[in-house]
Structures are given as structure tokens and as C-alpha cells.
Amino acid sequence: MASSHQHRFAGGFHLSRRNRSTTDGTLAAADSAAVTATSIRDIATATLRVVLGFVFLWAFLDKTFGLGYATKSGKAWIDGARPTEGFLSRVDVGPMAGTLRGWAGDPWADWLFMLGLLGIGIAVILGIGLRIAAVSGTVMMALMWIAEWPPAKHSESGAATMSTNPFADYHVIYALALIALAATAAGTRYGLGTWWSERPFVKKYAWLR
């Protein structure tokens, strides 16, 4: 009887160790999968942040130095050209067409536009000041959206606007991406967001995060 009892106890003991080993292996695999998913999410978020920031920074560099893409050499800001003149002077659609044409080439408009591109680009790439970048970037995209006015099928002259969507264009996408990056504190993922948030003046004024 004792021998049979010992045998059953030993068998039960071995089964328990086997189950525990299986459970530990499953938990380890789950933890590894969770870490991998988190890493992929963080890398994807950081990539989106850097690429989006570069969109703004590149626009600033091209318009400032005339790198030969959207802005030809010799027609850059440093050559005396007015960054907002070419775009705003051609606005001929939407409820603010006249107002925007009136802003074309004004020094205050040029400086706000160019400093906005530079500031948003650097902030988003580095992952600092994302709340300010999101607000200013959204305002900039909203004004550019109004200037192009996607809902219109025809301009004031009657020409087709070639609008492909009455609402969702790249300005809306950029604005939503900026808001999402700020709302999720994306600067803490492969960026300087954590360091920035620990600065005394940022701790005092949370809107600088």
C-alpha cells in the first residue's frame, strides 16, 4: 500500500512539474511577444514622427536656400524672394480667397510661415514641444486647406480645381498625425521627449510638453 501510494505521489509530482514548466514557457513566450509588439509599435511611431517632421523641415530648407525642388535656385528666401507670395497670390477659390491673396508676400506672413515650418519640423523630429507643434501645425494646415478649398469643384475663373476629395486631403492627414503624436507623447519613443519633460520650465508649464 505504501509503495503504491508513493508511486502515485511521485507520478503526481512529476506531472505537476511538467505543467509548471509548460505554463512558464507559455508566459515567457507571451511576454516576448508583448515586448516585440511594443518595440514594433514604438519604432513605427518614431518613424512616423521623424518622417512627418522632415516634411516640414525640408519645406523650410528648400524655400530658404532654393534647393531646386519646389523652389528653384535663385528664387529662395535668402535671395529676396517672398515664400508666401507664389502660393497665396494664386488663391482663387474658397471663402478667404481675397484675404489670403492680400497676405501674399507680406513680411509678417513670410516670417510666421517660415518659422512655423522650421519650429514644427525640429520639434517633431526631436520629439519635444509636440503640443505646441500640433496646435501650430494644425492652424497652418487649416489655413492651407482653406486656401486650396477642396470642397470646390471650380475656381472663381470657372476652371476645374482638380480636387480629388471634398474634405480629406494631405493637410487633414498631416494635422491629425500631429495631434495623434502629441496626444500619445510620441516624443518619449526614440526621441528627446522624456528629457524635455523633465526640464524645470516644462514641468511648470505642461503645455510646453
C-alpha positions in Angstrom: 0.0 0.0 0.0 2.8 2.4 1.0 4.7 1.6 -2.2 1.6 2.2 -4.4 0.9 5.5 -2.6 4.4 6.7 -3.1 4.2 5.8 -6.7 1.0 7.8 -7.2 2.6 10.7 -5.3 5.7 10.6 -7.4 3.7 10.5 -10.6 1.5 13.4 -9.5 4.7 15.3 -8.5 6.3 14.8 -12.0 3.0 15.8 -13.7 2.9 19.0 -11.6 6.5 19.9 -12.6 5.6 19.3 -16.3 2.6 21.5 -16.1 4.5 24.2 -14.3 7.2 24.1 -17.0 4.7 24.4 -19.7 3.0 27.3 -18.0 6.3 29.1 -17.5 7.2 28.6 -21.2 3.8 29.9 -22.3 4.2 33.0 -20.1 7.7 33.6 -21.3 6.5 33.4 -24.9 3.6 35.8 -24.2 6.0 38.2 -22.6 8.4 38.0 -25.5 5.5 38.6 -28.0 4.3 41.6 -25.9 7.8 43.1 -25.9 8.2 42.6 -29.6 4.8 44.2 -30.3 5.7 47.1 -28.1 9.0 47.5 -29.9 7.4 47.4 -33.3 4.8 50.0 -32.2 7.5 52.3 -30.8 9.6 52.1 -33.9 6.6 52.7 -36.2 5.6 55.7 -34.1 9.1 57.1 -34.0 9.4 56.6 -37.8 6.1 58.4 -38.4 7.3 61.3 -36.2 10.6 61.7 -37.8 9.3 61.5 -41.4 6.5 63.9 -40.7 8.9 66.3 -39.0 11.2 66.1 -42.0 8.3 67.1 -44.3 8.1 70.5 -42.5 11.8 70.9 -42.1 12.5 70.1 -45.8 9.9 72.7 -46.9 11.8 75.3 -44.8 15.2 74.3 -46.2 14.0 74.3 -49.8 12.2 77.6 -49.6 15.1 79.2 -47.7 18.0 78.0 -49.8 16.4 77.1 -53.2 17.5 73.5 -53.3 15.9 73.0 -56.7 12.8 71.1 -55.8 9.7 73.2 -55.1 11.9 76.3 -55.0 14.4 76.9 -57.9 17.9 78.2 -57.3 17.9 82.0 -57.2 14.3 82.2 -56.1 14.9 81.3 -52.4 14.1 83.3 -49.3 17.8 84.3 -48.9 17.7 85.6 -52.5 15.0 88.1 -51.6 12.0 86.0 -52.7 8.8 86.0 -50.7 7.9 82.5 -49.6 4.2 83.1 -49.3 3.8 85.1 -52.4 3.7 82.4 -55.0 1.2 80.2 -53.3 -1.2 82.8 -51.8 -1.2 85.2 -54.8 -2.7 82.4 -56.8 -5.6 81.5 -54.4 -8.8 81.8 -56.4 -11.2 79.6 -54.6 -12.9 79.4 -51.2 -14.4 81.9 -48.7 -11.0 83.5 -47.8 -9.5 83.8 -51.3 -9.4 87.6 -51.2 -8.0 87.8 -47.7 -5.3 85.2 -48.4 -4.3 87.0 -51.6 -3.9 90.2 -49.6 -1.5 88.4 -47.3 0.7 87.2 -50.1 4.3 88.3 -49.7 3.7 90.3 -46.5 6.8 90.2 -44.3 4.8 89.1 -41.2 3.2 86.2 -43.2 6.6 85.1 -44.6 8.2 85.1 -41.2 5.3 83.3 -39.4 5.1 80.7 -42.2 8.9 80.0 -42.4 9.4 80.0 -38.6 6.4 77.7 -38.3 7.9 75.2 -40.8 11.3 75.3 -39.0 9.9 75.1 -35.5 7.4 72.3 -36.2 10.0 70.3 -38.2 12.6 70.5 -35.4 10.2 69.9 -32.6 8.5 66.8 -34.2 11.8 65.3 -35.3 13.3 65.6 -31.8 10.1 64.7 -30.1 9.9 67.9 -27.9 7.2 70.5 -27.7 4.8 68.3 -29.5 1.7 70.0 -28.1 2.8 73.4 -29.4 3.8 71.8 -32.7 0.4 70.1 -33.0 -1.5 73.3 -32.4 0.6 75.5 -34.7 0.8 72.8 -37.3 -2.9 72.3 -37.3 -3.5 76.0 -37.7 -1.1 76.1 -40.6 -2.7 73.1 -42.3 -6.2 74.5 -41.8 -5.2 77.8 -43.5 -3.6 75.9 -46.4 -6.7 73.7 -46.6 -8.9 76.8 -46.8 -6.6 78.2 -49.5 -7.0 75.2 -51.7 -10.6 74.7 -50.6 -11.1 71.0 -51.6 -15.0 71.2 -51.5 -15.0 73.4 -54.6 -15.1 71.8 -58.0 -14.4 75.0 -59.8 -12.3 78.1 -59.1 -13.5 81.7 -59.4 -12.4 81.7 -63.0 -14.5 78.6 -63.7 -11.5 76.3 -64.2 -11.7 72.8 -62.6 -9.9 72.7 -59.3 -8.9 69.1 -59.8 -9.9 68.4 -56.2 -9.9 64.6 -55.5 -11.8 64.7 -52.2 -14.1 67.3 -50.8 -12.6 67.0 -47.3 -9.8 64.6 -46.6 -6.6 65.8 -48.3 -3.0 65.7 -47.1 -3.5 68.8 -45.0 -6.1 67.0 -42.9 -3.9 63.9 -42.6 -0.8 65.9 -41.5 -2.9 67.8 -38.9 -4.4 64.5 -37.5 -0.9 62.9 -37.4 0.5 65.9 -35.4 -2.4 65.7 -33.0 -2.0 61.9 -32.6 1.7 62.3 -31.9 1.2 64.9 -29.3 -1.7 63.0 -27.6 0.3 59.8 -27.3 3.5 61.5 -26.1 5.3 60.1 -29.1 8.5 62.0 -28.3 9.3 59.6 -25.5 9.8 56.8 -28.1 13.3 57.1 -29.6 13.1 60.9 -29.1 14.0 63.5 -26.5 10.5 63.7 -25.0 11.4 62.2 -21.7 14.4 64.5 -21.3 12.4 67.5 -22.4 9.5 66.8 -19.9 12.0 66.8 -17.0 13.1 70.4 -17.7 12.0 72.7 -14.9 10.2 75.1 -17.1 8.4 72.3 -18.9 7.3 70.8 -15.6 5.9 74.2 -14.6 4.2 74.8 -18.0 2.7 71.5 -19.1 1.6 73.0 -22.5 5.3 73.0 -23.5 5.4 69.2 -23.5 
